């Protein structure tokens, strides 16, 4: 399984990379910003995308998720350090 990550915090991206590789999935890399993420998803064709909900920059993780759903029809999993019920829902 080929995995791509959208995460704007380098230390979190590195931690997730280690976990993905330990699970013996193929790590395709990550993007820290929305427009770069969309371009890399198009180029790399991952099987699944791990997507931070809150990103710095013009596009939020939720906006990127909408784009992924419409354009790529790829599965994604939100990842976040938020624990508030409103955000989780």
N, C-alpha and C positions, 0 to 999 in steps of 0.2 A: 504494500500500500504506500503510495506517494503522498507525503504530508507537506503542506505549506502553511506558514504562520504569518499572521498580520499582528504585529506587536510593536509598540513604540518605545518600550523600555528594554534596553539591550540585555540587562541582567536576567530579566524574565524570559526573554527569547533564548538565551543561552541555557537556562535551566530546562526549558521545554525541549530544546534540541537534544540535550543529554537524555531526557526521558524517552523521547521518540526513538533515538538510536538504540537505547537499551532494550526497547521493545522490538527491535529489529525491523522497524519500518524505514522506508526510504525518506530521508530528510532532504527536501528541495530548497530549503532556505527560508528567509523571512523578509518582509518589508515593514518599514516603520511608518509609512505614510500611505494614505488612501489611493492616490492616483498611481503611485508606484506599485502598490499591491495589485491593483486591477490589471496593470500591464504585465506583471510577472505571472499572475494567474493565467492570463491568456497565453503567455509564452510557454510556461512550464506544465500546464495541464495536470494539476494535482488531482488525486482521487478524493481528498478531503482537505478542507481549509480550517485551521484553528484561528479564531478571530476575536481579538480583544474588543470589548464593547466600547471602551472609551479611548480614543486616540487623539493626539495633538494634530492640528492641521484642519484642512477644509472639510474632510469627510470623517464622520463618526463611523464606528464599527457597524452600527445599525444601518447607516446609509450604504456601506460597502456590502453588507448582507443582502440588502434589497437589490443591488446591482448584480451580485453573484447569482441570486435566484432568477432574475430576469434574463441576464445575458448568458451565463455559463451553465445554469441548472446543475450546479455542483453542491454536494452536501457540505455544510459547515457546522462547526461547534463553537459557540461563544465561550470565551475564557475571560475571566475577570477576577479581580481581587475584591470587588464590591460584595458586601453581604446584606445590604439593605433589601428588604422584601419588595419594595417598589421597583427596584432595578431588576431583581431576579425575575419578577413576574413579567 
